[in-house]
Amino acid sequence: MNKEDYFIKQFSKKSKIIGDDGAVIGKYIYSSDLFFEDVHFKRKWMSLKQIARKALLVNISDAIVMNALPKYALLNIAIPKHYTKQDLKELGKSFKKTAKKYNIQIIGGDTISNNKLDIAISIISISKNPILRSNTKKGDLLCYTNILGTSKRDLDILLNDGKISKKSKFLKPRLKPNFFYEISKYITSALDISDGLFHDLEKLSKSSKIGVKCFENISDEIGCSGEEYEILFSFNKKNIKQIKKIAKKHKVKLNIFGKAIKGQYKSKCQNHHFN
């Protein structure tokens, strides 16, 4: 049983709002994400600076792929009792630095004591033209940005007590707001690749009621690699020249790997949330 889908269906069956990277209400988009110790990271892998930065970036990523400008953030943090003032300063400084880079104002939240560091963040964004998962049309081309697979590779290294580069996407997601905002007028649907290309293709398939035809085989190393935070999007082939031109301008590699067809698509990867 897919516990995530089963639980969400209890609320989404009668709601047209639930089911995207964020909830669209008027011009506002509300998104939320969790970042929990020993679920998403281990303390020996990441500094407090890296943890705070990634926790906020993965939330900002949701806003960007919905063509929204993130404006406000609510931080909810469970803090281990043994953390010192210096630890809290390091967390706070990194949250503030990352928020400032994206012109986000931290407006509140909640804190509790806990035996592990757990973070829940909500982002409030504004968009005049939200990009949803549900607008892919049959015949649209499917594309993802840059290279996939490095996050899974680096996670495997960490799980085997190895060391990875400080530049790893697993530690510091590389968001592409300027590229995405510029291509937004030429695409039909989008989401960030957080659960892996294959899982996120399944989400796109369910929302847009389409199947997927890949032009060539995609390996599990690429398709099952989560926490990439690259962009998966669909577009009408008539816009391919404009999209390629914008990608070249922003030095973003495009991988046009398939097209939307009649049917449905099912991921063959293990669910990352409930092992």
C-alpha positions as CSV (number, residue, x, y, z in Angstrom):
1,M,0.0,0.0,0.0
2,N,1.2,3.5,-0.9
3,K,0.6,5.1,2.5
4,E,1.3,8.6,1.3
5,D,-1.3,8.4,-1.5
6,Y,-3.8,6.7,0.8
7,F,-3.5,9.4,3.4
8,I,-3.7,12.3,1.0
9,K,-6.8,10.9,-0.7
10,Q,-8.7,11.3,2.5
11,F,-8.6,15.0,2.0
12,S,-8.1,15.4,-1.8
13,K,-11.1,13.5,-3.1
14,K,-13.4,16.5,-2.6
15,S,-10.7,19.2,-3.0
16,K,-9.5,20.7,-6.3
17,I,-6.7,22.6,-4.4
18,I,-4.7,19.6,-3.1
19,G,-2.4,17.7,-5.4
20,D,0.3,20.1,-6.5
21,D,3.6,21.4,-5.2
22,G,1.6,24.1,-3.4
23,A,-2.0,25.1,-2.9
24,V,-3.2,27.9,-5.1
25,I,-5.7,30.3,-3.4
26,G,-6.2,33.4,-5.4
27,K,-2.9,35.0,-6.2
28,Y,-1.2,33.2,-3.2
29,I,0.5,29.8,-3.2
30,Y,1.0,27.9,0.0
31,S,3.6,25.1,0.2
32,S,5.1,23.1,3.1
33,D,7.8,20.6,3.6
34,L,9.5,18.5,6.3
35,F,13.2,18.0,6.9
36,F,13.8,15.5,9.7
37,E,16.9,14.1,11.3
38,D,17.5,10.4,10.5
39,V,14.8,10.6,7.8
40,H,16.2,13.2,5.4
41,F,19.7,13.6,6.9
42,K,22.0,12.4,9.6
43,R,23.9,15.0,11.7
44,K,27.3,13.4,10.9
45,W,26.6,14.2,7.2
46,M,25.8,17.9,7.4
47,S,26.7,21.0,9.4
48,L,23.9,23.0,11.0
49,K,24.5,25.6,8.3
50,Q,24.0,23.1,5.5
51,I,20.9,21.6,7.2
52,A,19.2,25.0,7.6
53,R,20.1,26.0,4.0
54,K,18.8,22.8,2.4
55,A,15.6,22.8,4.5
56,L,14.7,26.2,3.2
57,L,15.9,25.6,-0.4
58,V,13.7,22.5,-0.9
59,N,10.7,24.6,0.1
60,I,11.7,27.4,-2.2
61,S,12.0,24.9,-5.0
62,D,8.3,24.1,-4.8
63,A,7.4,27.8,-5.2
64,I,9.7,28.3,-8.2
65,V,8.3,25.4,-10.3
66,M,4.8,26.7,-9.8
67,N,6.0,30.0,-11.3
68,A,5.6,31.8,-8.0
69,L,7.8,34.3,-6.1
70,P,8.3,33.2,-2.5
71,K,7.6,36.0,-0.1
72,Y,7.2,34.7,3.4
73,A,8.3,31.7,5.5
74,L,7.1,30.1,8.7
75,L,9.7,28.0,10.5
76,N,8.8,25.2,12.9
77,I,11.7,23.6,14.6
78,A,12.1,20.8,17.1
79,I,15.4,21.5,18.9
80,P,17.5,18.9,20.8
81,K,18.0,19.7,24.4
82,H,21.8,19.6,24.2
83,Y,22.0,22.3,21.5
84,T,24.0,25.3,22.6
85,K,23.5,29.0,21.9
86,Q,26.2,28.7,19.3
87,D,24.3,25.9,17.6
88,L,21.1,28.0,17.5
89,K,23.1,31.0,16.1
90,E,24.5,28.8,13.3
91,L,21.0,27.6,12.4
92,G,19.5,31.0,12.5
93,K,22.3,32.7,10.5
94,S,21.9,30.1,7.7
95,F,18.1,30.5,7.6
96,K,18.4,34.2,7.4
97,K,21.2,34.2,4.8
98,T,19.2,31.8,2.5
99,A,16.0,33.7,3.0
100,K,17.7,37.0,2.1
101,K,19.1,35.6,-1.1
102,Y,15.6,34.9,-2.3
103,N,14.0,38.0,-0.8
104,I,12.0,36.0,1.7
105,Q,10.8,37.4,5.0
106,I,10.7,34.9,7.9
107,I,7.5,35.9,9.7
108,G,7.1,33.3,12.5
109,G,6.6,29.7,13.4
110,D,7.0,27.5,16.4
111,T,9.7,25.7,18.4
112,I,9.6,22.7,20.7
113,S,12.2,20.6,22.5
114,N,13.0,17.2,21.0
115,N,15.7,14.5,21.0
116,K,16.4,15.1,17.3
117,L,16.5,18.1,14.9
118,D,13.3,18.3,13.0
119,I,12.3,21.1,10.7
120,A,8.9,22.0,9.1
121,I,8.7,25.0,6.8
122,S,5.8,26.7,5.1
123,I,6.3,29.2,2.3
124,I,3.8,31.8,1.1
125,S,4.3,32.8,-2.5
126,I,2.6,35.0,-5.1
127,S,1.9,34.1,-8.7
128,K,-0.1,35.8,-11.5
129,N,0.1,32.6,-13.6
130,P,0.7,29.4,-11.6
131,I,2.1,26.4,-13.4
132,L,0.4,23.2,-12.3
133,R,1.0,19.5,-12.8
134,S,-2.3,19.0,-14.4
135,N,-2.0,20.8,-17.7
136,T,0.2,18.4,-19.8
137,K,-1.5,17.6,-23.1
138,K,-1.1,14.4,-25.2
139,G,1.8,15.1,-27.6
140,D,3.6,17.4,-25.3
141,L,7.3,16.8,-25.0
142,L,8.8,15.9,-21.6
143,C,12.1,17.3,-20.4
144,Y,14.3,17.4,-17.3
145,T,17.2,19.8,-16.6
146,N,20.9,19.0,-16.2
147,I,22.2,15.6,-14.9
148,L,20.3,13.2,-12.6
149,G,21.8,10.5,-10.5
150,T,24.4,12.3,-8.5
151,S,22.2,12.7,-5.4
152,K,21.5,9.0,-5.1
153,R,25.2,8.3,-5.7
154,D,26.3,10.6,-3.0
155,L,23.6,9.3,-0.6
156,D,24.9,5.8,-1.1
157,I,28.5,7.0,-0.3
158,L,27.2,8.7,2.9
159,L,25.3,5.6,3.9
160,N,28.6,3.6,3.6
161,D,30.4,6.2,5.8
162,G,32.2,7.8,2.9
163,K,32.7,11.5,2.2
164,I,31.2,13.6,-0.6
165,S,32.0,17.0,-2.1
166,K,30.7,20.1,-0.3
167,K,29.3,21.1,-3.7
168,S,27.1,18.0,-3.9
169,K,23.5,18.6,-4.9
170,F,22.5,16.3,-2.0
171,L,24.0,19.0,0.4
172,K,23.1,22.1,-1.6
173,P,20.3,21.9,-4.2
174,R,20.9,24.2,-7.2
175,L,17.7,26.0,-8.0
176,K,17.1,27.8,-11.3
177,P,14.6,30.6,-10.7
178,N,15.7,32.9,-13.5
179,F,15.7,30.1,-16.1
180,F,12.3,28.8,-15.0
181,Y,10.5,32.2,-14.7
182,E,11.7,32.9,-18.3
183,I,10.5,29.6,-19.8
184,S,7.2,29.6,-17.8
185,K,5.2,31.1,-20.7
186,Y,6.3,28.3,-23.0
187,I,5.5,25.3,-20.9
188,T,2.4,23.4,-19.8
189,S,3.2,21.6,-16.6
190,A,6.1,21.4,-14.1
191,L,7.3,20.0,-10.8
192,D,10.7,19.7,-9.1
193,I,12.4,16.3,-9.0
194,S,12.4,15.6,-5.3
195,D,11.2,12.0,-5.2
196,G,13.1,10.9,-8.3
197,L,12.3,11.3,-12.0
198,F,10.1,8.1,-12.2
199,H,8.1,8.9,-9.1
200,D,7.5,12.5,-10.2
201,L,6.6,11.3,-13.7
202,E,3.9,9.2,-12.0
203,K,2.6,12.3,-10.2
204,L,2.5,14.2,-13.6
205,S,0.7,11.2,-15.1
206,K,-2.0,11.1,-12.4
207,S,-2.6,14.9,-12.4
208,S,-2.7,15.3,-16.2
209,K,-4.2,11.9,-17.0
210,I,-1.5,11.0,-19.5
211,G,0.9,8.2,-20.2
212,V,4.6,8.5,-21.0
213,K,6.6,7.3,-24.0
214,C,10.3,7.5,-23.4
215,F,12.5,7.9,-26.5
216,E,15.2,5.7,-25.0
217,N,15.8,3.6,-21.9
218,I,16.4,5.6,-18.7
219,S,18.4,3.7,-16.0
220,D,17.3,3.3,-12.4
221,E,20.4,5.2,-11.3
222,I,18.9,8.2,-13.1
223,G,15.2,7.6,-12.7
224,C,15.2,6.6,-9.0
225,S,17.5,9.3,-7.7
226,G,15.6,11.5,-5.3
227,E,16.5,14.9,-3.9
228,E,17.9,16.2,-7.2
229,Y,15.7,19.3,-7.3
230,E,16.1,19.6,-11.0
231,I,13.0,20.6,-13.0
232,L,10.7,18.2,-14.8
233,F,8.4,20.0,-17.3
234,S,6.3,19.5,-20.4
235,F,5.8,21.7,-23.4
236,N,4.3,21.9,-26.8
237,K,6.9,21.1,-29.5
238,K,6.2,24.4,-31.2
239,N,8.0,26.1,-28.4
240,I,11.2,24.1,-28.5
241,K,13.3,26.8,-30.1
242,Q,12.4,29.4,-27.5
243,I,13.0,27.0,-24.6
244,K,16.4,25.9,-26.0
245,K,17.4,29.5,-26.5
246,I,16.6,30.4,-22.9
247,A,18.3,27.3,-21.6
248,K,21.5,28.2,-23.5
249,K,21.3,31.8,-22.0
250,H,21.2,30.4,-18.5
251,K,23.6,27.5,-19.1
252,V,21.0,24.9,-18.3
253,K,21.3,21.5,-20.0
254,L,18.0,20.1,-21.4
255,N,17.1,16.4,-21.6
256,I,14.1,16.0,-23.9
257,F,13.4,12.3,-23.1
258,G,9.8,11.5,-24.0
259,K,6.3,12.7,-24.8
260,A,2.9,12.5,-23.3
261,I,0.6,9.8,-24.7
262,K,-2.7,8.2,-23.9
263,G,-2.6,6.0,-20.9
264,Q,-1.0,6.1,-17.5
265,Y,2.5,5.9,-16.1
266,K,3.6,3.9,-13.0
267,S,7.0,4.3,-11.3
268,K,9.1,1.2,-10.8
269,C,11.2,2.7,-7.9
270,Q,10.9,2.1,-4.2
271,N,8.9,4.8,-2.4
272,H,11.4,7.0,-0.5
273,H,8.9,8.1,2.2
274,F,7.8,4.8,3.5
275,N,10.5,2.0,3.3
